Amino acid sequence: MKYSKAEIQDLLIKFYPDIEEKEARLLISISTYKVFQSREIILKKERTDKKIVIILKGSLRSYSIVDGVERNCHLRSEGFLMGDPASFEENQISRLDSEAITDCHVLMFDMGEFEEIAFGNPKMMALYLTMLKEIIVVFSHRISSFVTMNATERYEHLMQWNPLYLKSTYDKHLASFLGITPLTFHRVKHKK
């Protein structure tokens, strides 16, 4: 079942409580609402556009293939942004594919267009800064977990961070995201 514009607006206000209906409508006006099936590619690598998505429902992963092995770089679920970091730079080629893990509803928009609107609208700038802060926190957490935590601690921290992943993400994707083998992931998961 697809969401109506009013339902999308309500979700945006739920995810970003600092915005009001006017800002939600403005973001919707520059966005495309799309529904994807599980395992469908949402954003393909080797793009030069600045597209990102807000996940309205479901879970996504971004990954690259290194020496024939999929490496999950990002896992995100509803209420969060997903896109390649290249989307924030001019004329950069994206290196990651973003794929639906579950059936997903997303709001897709161009970060460049959003930035232009934000520079002329203080409330949209506040939303833009909120999004950037979220990205910084996620990247910082990801780096910190790999530097300071062992596999068990990374697993525990991820489950505290977002327990929805256990219900919505395949174990092999979680293992790759945590930088461990599926066997190690299985052992860590079943210890708990």
MILO-874374 format. One record per atom (N, C-alpha, C, O, CB): residue in one letter; x, y, z. Coordinates in steps of 0.1 Angstrom, whole numbers, padded with zeros to 4 digits, always signed. Glycine has a CB too. Layout:
% residues N
AXYZ
...
This chain:
% residues 192
M+0008-0012+0000
M+0000+0000+0000
M+0009+0013+0000
M+0018+0014+0008
M-0010+0000+0012
K+0006+0022-0009
K+0014+0034-0010
K+0009+0044+0000
K-0003+0044+0004
K+0013+0039-0024
Y+0018+0053+0004
Y+0015+0064+0013
Y+0009+0075+0005
Y+0013+0078-0006
Y+0027+0068+0021
S+0000+0083+0011
S-0005+0095+0005
S+0005+0106+0009
S+0013+0105+0017
S-0020+0098+0011
K+0003+0118+0002
K+0012+0129+0006
K+0010+0133+0020
K+0020+0137+0027
K+0008+0141-0004
A-0002+0132+0025
A-0005+0136+0039
A+0003+0126+0049
A+0008+0131+0059
A-0020+0136+0042
E+0003+0113+0045
E+0010+0104+0054
E+0025+0106+0053
E+0032+0104+0063
E+0006+0089+0049
I+0030+0109+0041
I+0044+0112+0040
I+0048+0124+0048
I+0058+0124+0055
I+0048+0114+0025
Q+0040+0134+0047
Q+0042+0146+0055
Q+0042+0143+0070
Q+0051+0148+0077
Q+0031+0157+0052
D+0033+0135+0075
D+0032+0131+0089
D+0045+0124+0093
D+0050+0126+0104
D+0020+0123+0092
L+0050+0115+0084
L+0062+0107+0087
L+0074+0116+0088
L+0082+0115+0097
L+0064+0097+0076
L+0075+0126+0079
L+0086+0135+0079
L+0086+0143+0092
L+0097+0145+0098
L+0086+0145+0067
I+0075+0148+0097
I+0074+0155+0109
I+0077+0146+0121
I+0083+0150+0131
I+0060+0161+0111
K+0073+0133+0120
K+0077+0124+0131
K+0092+0122+0131
K+0098+0122+0142
K+0070+0110+0128
F+0098+0120+0119
F+0113+0117+0119
F+0121+0130+0122
F+0132+0129+0128
F+0117+0112+0105
Y+0116+0141+0118
Y+0123+0154+0121
Y+0113+0164+0128
Y+0108+0172+0122
Y+0128+0160+0107
P+0112+0162+0141
P+0102+0170+0148
P+0104+0185+0148
P+0095+0192+0152
P+0102+0165+0163
D+0116+0190+0144
D+0118+0204+0144
D+0112+0211+0132
D+0111+0223+0131
D+0133+0207+0144
I+0107+0203+0122
I+0101+0210+0110
I+0086+0210+0112
I+0080+0203+0120
I+0105+0202+0097
E+0080+0218+0104
E+0065+0220+0104
E+0060+0216+0091
E+0067+0212+0082
E+0061+0234+0108
E+0047+0216+0090
E+0040+0212+0077
E+0045+0219+0065
E+0047+0212+0055
E+0025+0214+0078
K+0048+0232+0066
K+0053+0239+0055
K+0066+0234+0049
K+0068+0232+0037
K+0055+0254+0058
E+0075+0231+0058
E+0089+0225+0054
E+0087+0211+0049
E+0094+0207+0040
E+0098+0226+0066
A+0079+0203+0055
A+0076+0190+0051
A+0071+0190+0036
A+0075+0182+0028
A+0066+0182+0060
R+0061+0199+0034
R+0055+0200+0020
R+0066+0205+0010
R+0066+0200-0001
R+0044+0210+0020
L+0075+0214+0015
L+0086+0219+0006
L+0095+0207+0002
L+0099+0206-0009
L+0093+0230+0013
L+0099+0199+0012
L+0107+0188+0009
L+0100+0178+0000
L+0107+0172-0009
L+0112+0181+0022
I+0088+0175+0002
I+0080+0166-0006
I+0079+0171-0021
I+0080+0164-0030
I+0066+0164-0001
S+0079+0185-0022
S+0077+0191-0036
S+0090+0189-0044
S+0089+0189-0056
S+0074+0206-0034
I+0101+0187-0038
I+0114+0185-0046
I+0118+0170-0046
I+0128+0166-0051
I+0125+0193-0040
S+0109+0161-0041
S+0112+0147-0040
S+0103+0139-0048
S+0093+0143-0054
S+0110+0143-0025
T+0108+0126-0050
T+0100+0116-0057
T+0098+0105-0047
T+0107+0100-0041
T+0107+0111-0070
Y+0085+0101-0045
Y+0082+0090-0037
Y+0082+0077-0045
Y+0076+0076-0055
Y+0067+0092-0030
K+0090+0067-0040
K+0091+0054-0047
K+0090+0043-0037
K+0093+0044-0025
K+0104+0054-0054
V+0085+0032-0042
V+0084+0019-0035
V+0093+0009-0042
V+0092+0007-0054
V+0069+0014-0034
F+0101+0002-0034
F+0110-0008-0039
F+0108-0022-0033
F+0104-0022-0021
F+0125-0004-0038
Q+0110-0032-0040
Q+0109-0046-0035
Q+0122-0050-0028
Q+0133-0044-0031
Q+0105-0056-0046
S+0121-0059-0020
S+0134-0065-0014
S+0143-0069-0024
S+0140-0075-0035
S+0130-0077-0005
R+0156-0065-0022
R+0167-0068-0031
R+0168-0060-0044
R+0176-0062-0053
R+0167-0083-0035
E+0159-0050-0045
E+0159-0041-0057
E+0169-0030-0054
E+0170-0024-0043
E+0145-0035-0059
I+0177-0026-0064
I+0187-0015-0063
I+0179-0002-0063
I+0171+0000-0072
I+0198-0016-0074
I+0182+0006-0053
I+0175+0019-0052
I+0184+0030-0058
I+0180+0039-0066
I+0172+0023-0038
L+0197+0030-0055
L+0207+0039-0060
L+0219+0031-0065
L+0225+0023-0058
L+0212+0050-0049
K+0222+0033-0078
K+0233+0025-0084
K+0246+0033-0083
K+0247+0045-0083
K+0230+0022-0099
K+0257+0025-0082
K+0270+0031-0082
K+0273+0037-0095
K+0266+0034-0105
K+0281+0020-0078
E+0284+0044-0096
E+0289+0051-0108
E+0279+0062-0113
E+0279+0065-0125
E+0291+0041-0119
R+0271+0068-0104
R+0263+0079-0107
R+0271+0092-0104
R+0280+0092-0095
R+0249+0079-0099
T+0267+0103-0110
T+0273+0116-0106
T+0262+0125-0101
T+0265+0136-0097
T+0280+0122-0119
D+0250+0120-0100
D+0240+0129-0094
D+0241+0129-0079
D+0250+0123-0074
D+0226+0124-0098
K+0233+0137-0073
K+0234+0139-0058
K+0222+0134-0051
K+0217+0140-0041
K+0237+0154-0055
K+0216+0123-0056
K+0204+0117-0050
K+0207+0110-0037
K+0217+0103-0036
K+0198+0107-0060
I+0198+0113-0028
I+0198+0105-0015
I+0183+0102-0012
I+0174+0108-0019
I+0205+0114-0004
V+0181+0094-0002
V+0167+0090+0001
V+0165+0092+0016
V+0175+0090+0024
V+0164+0076-0003
I+0153+0095+0020
I+0148+0093+0034
I+0140+0080+0034
I+0131+0079+0026
I+0140+0106+0039
I+0143+0071+0043
I+0136+0059+0043
I+0123+0061+0051
I+0123+0063+0063
I+0145+0047+0049
L+0112+0059+0045
L+0099+0061+0051
L+0094+0047+0058
L+0088+0048+0068
L+0088+0065+0041
K+0098+0036+0052
K+0095+0023+0057
K+0105+0013+0051
K+0108+0014+0040
K+0080+0019+0053
G+0110+0004+0060
G+0118-0006+0055
G+0133-0004+0059
G+0136+0005+0067
G+0117-0008+0041
S+0142-0012+0054
S+0156-0011+0056
S+0164-0012+0043
S+0160-0019+0034
S+0161-0022+0066
L+0175-0005+0043
L+0184-0005+0031
L+0198-0008+0035
L+0202-0007+0047
L+0183+0008+0024
R+0206-0012+0026
R+0220-0013+0028
R+0228-0007+0016
R+0222-0006+0005
R+0225-0028+0029
S+0239-0001+0018
S+0248+0003+0008
S+0261-0005+0008
S+0266-0008+0019
S+0252+0019+0009
Y+0265-0009-0003
Y+0276-0019-0004
Y+0285-0017-0016
Y+0280-0010-0026
Y+0272-0033-0003
S+0297-0022-0016
S+0305-0023-0028
S+0310-0037-0028
S+0309-0045-0019
S+0317-0013-0027
I+0315-0041-0040
I+0320-0054-0042
I+0335-0053-0043
I+0340-0046-0053
I+0314-0062-0054
V+0343-0059-0034
V+0357-0059-0034
V+0363-0073-0036
V+0360-0081-0027
V+0363-0052-0021
D+0370-0075-0046
D+0375-0088-0049
D+0365-0099-0049
D+0367-0110-0044
D+0386-0092-0039
G+0353-0096-0055
G+0342-0105-0056
G+0334-0107-0043
G+0325-0115-0043
G+0347-0118-0060
V+0337-0099-0032
V+0330-0101-0020
V+0322-0088-0017
V+0328-0077-0018
V+0340-0104-0008
E+0309-0089-0013
E+0301-0078-0010
E+0306-0072+0004
E+0307-0080+0013
E+0286-0081-0010
R+0308-0059+0005
R+0312-0053+0017
R+0301-0042+0020
R+0300-0032+0013
R+0326-0046+0016
N+0294-0045+0031
N+0283-0035+0035
N+0289-0024+0042
N+0296-0025+0053
N+0273-0042+0044
C+0287-0012+0037
C+0292+0000+0043
C+0282+0007+0052
C+0286+0013+0062
C+0296+0010+0032
H+0269+0006+0048
H+0259+0013+0056
H+0247+0004+0057
H+0243-0003+0047
H+0255+0027+0050
L+0240+0004+0068
L+0227-0002+0071
L+0219+0009+0076
L+0223+0016+0085
L+0228-0014+0080
R+0207+0011+0071
R+0198+0022+0076
R+0184+0017+0075
R+0180+0008+0067
R+0199+0035+0067
S+0175+0022+0085
S+0161+0018+0085
S+0153+0031+0085
S+0158+0042+0084
S+0159+0009+0097
E+0140+0028+0087
E+0131+0040+0085
E+0134+0051+0094
E+0138+0050+0106
E+0117+0035+0088
G+0132+0063+0088
G+0135+0075+0096
G+0148+0081+0093
G+0152+0091+0099
G+0133+0073+0110
F+0157+0074+0086
F+0170+0078+0084
F+0173+0081+0069
F+0166+0076+0060
F+0180+0068+0089
L+0184+0088+0066
L+0189+0090+0053
L+0197+0079+0048
L+0203+0071+0056
L+0197+0103+0053
M+0198+0077+0035
M+0207+0068+0028
M+0211+0074+0015
M+0204+0079+0008
M+0200+0054+0026
G+0224+0072+0013
G+0230+0077+0000
G+0245+0075+0001
G+0251+0072+0011
G+0226+0091-0002
D+0251+0077-0010
D+0265+0076-0011
D+0272+0089-0006
D+0266+0099-0010
D+0270+0072-0026
P+0283+0088+0001
P+0289+0101+0005
P+0293+0110-0006
P+0294+0122-0004
P+0302+0097+0013
A+0295+0104-0018
A+0298+0113-0030
A+0286+0122-0033
A+0289+0132-0040
A+0301+0104-0042
S+0274+0120-0028
S+0263+0129-0030
S+0265+0143-0024
S+0258+0152-0028
S+0250+0123-0025
F+0275+0144-0016
F+0277+0157-0009
F+0289+0164-0016
F+0292+0175-0011
F+0280+0155+0005
E+0294+0159-0026
E+0305+0165-0033
E+0302+0167-0048
E+0294+0160-0054
E+0318+0156-0032
E+0307+0178-0053
E+0305+0181-0067
E+0312+0171-0076
E+0324+0168-0074
E+0309+0195-0070
N+0305+0167-0087
N+0311+0159-0097
N+0319+0146-0093
N+0329+0142-0099
N+0320+0167-0105
Q+0314+0140-0082
Q+0320+0128-0077
Q+0312+0116-0082
Q+0300+0117-0083
Q+0321+0128-0062
I+0319+0105-0085
I+0312+0093-0089
I+0309+0084-0077
I+0318+0082-0069
I+0321+0085-0100
S+0296+0080-0076
S+0293+0072-0064
S+0299+0059-0065
S+0301+0053-0076
S+0277+0071-0063
R+0303+0053-0054
R+0310+0041-0053
R+0302+0029-0048
R+0306+0018-0047
R+0323+0042-0045
L+0290+0033-0043
L+0282+0023-0036
L+0269+0020-0043
L+0263+0030-0048
L+0280+0027-0022
D+0264+0008-0042
D+0250+0005-0046
D+0242+0005-0033
D+0247+0000-0023
D+0249-0009-0054
S+0230+0010-0034
S+0221+0010-0023
S+0209+0001-0027
S+0203+0002-0037
S+0215+0024-0019
E+0206-0009-0018
E+0197-0020-0021
E+0187-0021-0010
E+0190-0020+0002
E+0204-0033-0023
A+0174-0024-0014
A+0164-0026-0004
A+0166-0040+0003
A+0168-0050-0004
A+0150-0026-0010
I+0167-0040+0016
I+0168-0053+0023
I+0154-0059+0025
I+0151-0071+0023
I+0175-0051+0037
T+0144-0050+0028
T+0130-0054+0029
T+0123-0045+0018
T+0129-0037+0012
T+0124-0051+0043
D+0110-0047+0017
D+0102-0038+0009
D+0104-0024+0015
D+0102-0023+0027
D+0087-0043+0007
C+0106-0014+0006
C+0109-0001+0011
C+0101+0010+0005
C+0098+0009-0007
C+0124+0002+0009
H+0098+0020+0013
H+0092+0032+0008
H+0102+0043+0010
H+0106+0044+0022
H+0077+0035+0015
V+0105+0050+0000
V+0115+0061+0002
V+0111+0074-0005
V+0102+0074-0014
V+0129+0056-0004
L+0116+0085+0000
L+0115+0098-0005
L+0128+0102-0011
L+0138+0104-0003
L+0109+0108+0005
M+0130+0102-0024
M+0142+0105-0031
M+0143+0120-0035
M+0134+0125-0041
M+0144+0095-0043
F+0155+0126-0032
F+0156+0140-0036
F+0171+0142-0039
F+0180+0135-0035
F+0151+0149-0026
D+0173+0153-0046
D+0187+0158-0050
D+0192+0166-0039
D+0186+0177-0035
D+0187+0165-0064
M+0204+0163-0033
M+0210+0170-0022
M+0213+0184-0027
M+0212+0194-0019
M+0222+0163-0017
G+0218+0186-0039
G+0221+0199-0044
G+0209+0209-0044
G+0210+0220-0040
G+0227+0199-0058
E+0198+0204-0049
E+0185+0211-0049
E+0181+0215-0034
E+0176+0226-0032
E+0174+0204-0056
F+0182+0205-0026
F+0178+0207-0012
F+0187+0218-0005
F+0183+0226+0002
F+0180+0194-0004
E+0200+0217-0008
E+0210+0227-0003
E+0206+0241-0008
E+0206+0251+0000
E+0224+0224-0007
E+0203+0243-0021
E+0199+0256-0026
E+0187+0262-0018
E+0187+0273-0015
E+0195+0255-0041
I+0177+0253-0016
I+0165+0258-0008
I+0169+0261+0006
I+0164+0271+0011
I+0154+0247-0009
A+0177+0253+0012
A+0181+0255+0026
A+0188+0268+0028
A+0186+0275+0038
A+0190+0244+0031
F+0196+0272+0018
F+0204+0285+0020
F+0194+0297+0020
F+0198+0308+0025
F+0214+0287+0009
G+0182+0296+0015
G+0173+0307+0015
G+0162+0305+0025
G+0153+0314+0025
G+0167+0308+0001
N+0162+0295+0033
N+0151+0292+0042
N+0157+0287+0056
N+0162+0276+0056
N+0141+0282+0036
P+0156+0295+0066
P+0162+0291+0079
P+0157+0278+0084
P+0165+0270+0090
P+0160+0302+0089
K+0144+0275+0083
K+0139+0262+0089
K+0144+0250+0080
K+0147+0240+0086
K+0124+0262+0089
M+0146+0252+0067
M+0151+0241+0059
M+0166+0240+0062
M+0172+0229+0061
M+0149+0244+0044
M+0173+0251+0065
M+0187+0250+0068
M+0189+0243+0081
M+0198+0235+0083
M+0193+0265+0070
A+0180+0245+0091
A+0180+0237+0103
A+0178+0222+0101
A+0185+0214+0107
A+0169+0242+0113
L+0169+0219+0091
L+0167+0205+0088
L+0180+0199+0081
L+0184+0188+0084
L+0155+0203+0078
Y+0186+0207+0072
Y+0198+0203+0065
Y+0209+0200+0075
Y+0216+0190+0074
Y+0203+0214+0055
L+0211+0209+0085
L+0221+0207+0096
L+0218+0195+0104
L+0227+0188+0108
L+0222+0220+0104
T+0205+0193+0107
T+0201+0180+0114
T+0205+0168+0106
T+0211+0158+0112
T+0186+0180+0117
M+0203+0168+0093
M+0207+0157+0085
M+0222+0155+0085
M+0227+0144+0086
M+0202+0159+0071
L+0230+0166+0084
L+0244+0165+0084
L+0249+0160+0097
L+0259+0152+0098
L+0250+0179+0081
K+0243+0165+0108
K+0247+0160+0121
K+0245+0145+0123
K+0253+0137+0128
K+0239+0167+0132
E+0234+0140+0117
E+0231+0126+0118
E+0242+0118+0110
E+0246+0108+0115
E+0217+0123+0111
I+0246+0123+0099
I+0256+0116+0091
I+0269+0116+0098
I+0276+0106+0099
I+0258+0123+0077
I+0273+0127+0104
I+0285+0128+0112
I+0285+0118+0124
I+0295+0111+0126
I+0287+0143+0117
V+0274+0118+0131
V+0273+0109+0142
V+0274+0094+0138
V+0281+0086+0144
V+0259+0111+0150
V+0268+0091+0127
V+0268+0077+0122
V+0283+0073+0117
V+0288+0063+0121
V+0259+0075+0110
F+0289+0082+0110
F+0303+0079+0105
F+0312+0079+0117
F+0321+0070+0118
F+0307+0090+0096
S+0311+0088+0127
S+0319+0088+0138
S+0317+0075+0146
S+0327+0069+0151
S+0316+0100+0147
H+0305+0071+0148
H+0302+0058+0155
H+0308+0046+0148
H+0314+0038+0154
H+0287+0056+0157
R+0307+0046+0135
R+0312+0035+0127
R+0327+0034+0129
R+0333+0023+0131
R+0308+0037+0112
I+0334+0045+0127
I+0349+0046+0129
I+0353+0041+0143
I+0361+0033+0145
I+0354+0060+0126
S+0346+0047+0153
S+0349+0044+0167
S+0347+0030+0170
S+0355+0024+0177
S+0341+0053+0176
S+0337+0024+0165
S+0334+0010+0168
S+0345+0001+0162
S+0348-0009+0169
S+0320+0005+0163
F+0350+0004+0151
F+0361-0005+0145
F+0374-0003+0152
F+0382-0012+0152
F+0362-0002+0130
V+0376+0009+0157
V+0389+0012+0164
V+0389+0007+0178
V+0399+0003+0183
V+0392+0027+0163
T+0378+0008+0185
T+0378+0006+0200
T+0371-0007+0204
T+0371-0010+0216
T+0372+0018+0206
M+0364-0014+0195
M+0355-0025+0200
M+0359-0038+0193
M+0364-0038+0181
M+0341-0022+0197
N+0357-0049+0200
N+0359-0062+0194
N+0346-0066+0187
N+0336-0058+0188
N+0363-0073+0204
A+0345-0078+0181
A+0333-0082+0174
A+0321-0082+0183
A+0310-0078+0179
A+0336-0095+0167
T+0322-0088+0195
T+0311-0089+0204
T+0306-0075+0208
T+0294-0073+0208
T+0314-0097+0216
E+0315-0066+0211
E+0311-0053+0215
E+0304-0045+0203
E+0295-0038+0205
E+0323-0045+0220
R+0310-0047+0191
R+0303-0040+0179
R+0289-0046+0177
R+0280-0038+0174
R+0312-0043+0167
Y+0287-0059+0179
Y+0274-0064+0177
Y+0265-0059+0188
Y+0254-0054+0184
Y+0275-0080+0179
E+0269-0059+0200
E+0260-0054+0211
E+0257-0039+0209
E+0245-0035+0211
E+0267-0055+0225
H+0267-0031+0205
H+0264-0017+0203
H+0255-0015+0191
H+0246-0006+0192
H+0278-0010+0200
L+0256-0022+0181
L+0247-0021+0169
L+0233-0024+0173
L+0223-0018+0169
L+0252-0030+0158
M+0231-0035+0182
M+0218-0039+0186
M+0212-0028+0195
M+0199-0026+0195
M+0218-0052+0192
Q+0220-0021+0203
Q+0215-0010+0211
Q+0211+0002+0202
Q+0201+0008+0205
Q+0225-0006+0222
W+0220+0004+0193
W+0218+0015+0183
W+0205+0014+0176
W+0197+0023+0174
W+0230+0017+0174
N+0203+0002+0170
N+0190-0001+0162
N+0187-0016+0162
N+0191-0023+0153
N+0192+0004+0148
P+0179-0020+0172
P+0175-0035+0173
P+0167-0039+0161
P+0165-0051+0159
P+0168-0037+0186
L+0161-0030+0154
L+0153-0034+0142
L+0161-0042+0132
L+0155-0050+0124
L+0147-0021+0135
Y+0174-0039+0132
Y+0183-0047+0122
Y+0182-0062+0124
Y+0182-0069+0114
Y+0197-0042+0124
L+0180-0067+0136
L+0179-0081+0138
L+0167-0087+0131
L+0167-0098+0126
L+0179-0085+0153
K+0156-0079+0130
K+0144-0083+0124
K+0143-0081+0109
K+0136-0088+0102
K+0132-0077+0131
S+0151-0071+0105
S+0149-0067+0091
S+0161-0069+0082
S+0160-0066+0070
S+0145-0052+0090
T+0172-0074+0087
T+0184-0075+0079
T+0190-0090+0080
T+0190-0096+0091
T+0195-0065+0084
Y+0194-0095+0069
Y+0200-0108+0069
Y+0213-0108+0077
Y+0220-0099+0077
Y+0203-0112+0054
D+0215-0120+0083
D+0227-0121+0092
D+0240-0119+0084
D+0249-0113+0089
D+0228-0135+0098
K+0240-0123+0071
K+0252-0121+0063
K+0255-0106+0061
K+0267-0102+0060
K+0251-0129+0050
H+0245-0098+0059
H+0247-0084+0058
H+0252-0077+0071
H+0260-0069+0070
H+0234-0077+0053
L+0246-0082+0082
L+0250-0077+0095
L+0265-0080+0097
L+0273-0072+0102
L+0241-0082+0106
A+0269-0093+0094
A+0283-0097+0096
A+0292-0089+0088
A+0302-0084+0093
A+0284-0112+0092
S+0289-0086+0075
S+0297-0078+0067
S+0298-0064+0072
S+0309-0058+0072
S+0292-0078+0052
F+0287-0059+0076
F+0287-0045+0082
F+0296-0044+0094
F+0302-0034+0096
F+0272-0041+0085
L+0296-0054+0103
L+0304-0054+0115
L+0318-0058+0112
L+0326-0058+0121
L+0298-0064+0125
G+0321-0062+0100
G+0335-0066+0097
G+0339-0079+0102
G+0351-0081+0106
G+0344-0055+0102
I+0330-0088+0103
I+0333-0102+0108
I+0327-0112+0099
I+0319-0109+0090
I+0327-0104+0122
T+0332-0124+0100
T+0327-0135+0091
T+0313-0139+0096
T+0309-0137+0107
T+0336-0147+0092
P+0305-0145+0087
P+0292-0150+0091
P+0292-0160+0103
P+0283-0160+0111
P+0285-0156+0079
L+0303-0168+0103
L+0304-0178+0114
L+0306-0171+0127
L+0300-0174+0137
L+0316-0188+0111
T+0315-0161+0127
T+0317-0153+0140
T+0305-0146+0144
T+0301-0146+0155
T+0329-0143+0138
F+0298-0141+0134
F+0285-0134+0137
F+0275-0143+0143
F+0269-0140+0153
F+0279-0128+0124
H+0274-0155+0138
H+0265-0166+0143
H+0269-0169+0158
H+0260-0170+0166
H+0265-0179+0135
R+0281-0170+0160
R+0286-0173+0174
R+0283-0162+0184
R+0278-0164+0195
R+0301-0176+0174
V+0285-0150+0180
V+0283-0138+0188
V+0268-0137+0191
V+0264-0134+0202
V+0288-0125+0181
K+0260-0138+0180
K+0245-0136+0181
K+0239-0147+0191
K+0231-0143+0199
K+0239-0138+0167
H+0244-0159+0190
H+0238-0170+0198
H+0244-0170+0212
H+0238-0177+0221
H+0240-0183+0191
K+0255-0163+0215
K+0259-0162+0229
K+0249-0153+0236
K+0248-0155+0248
K+0274-0155+0229
K+0243-0144+0229
K+0234-0134+0236
K+0221-0141+0237
K+0211-0135+0242
K+0233-0121+0228
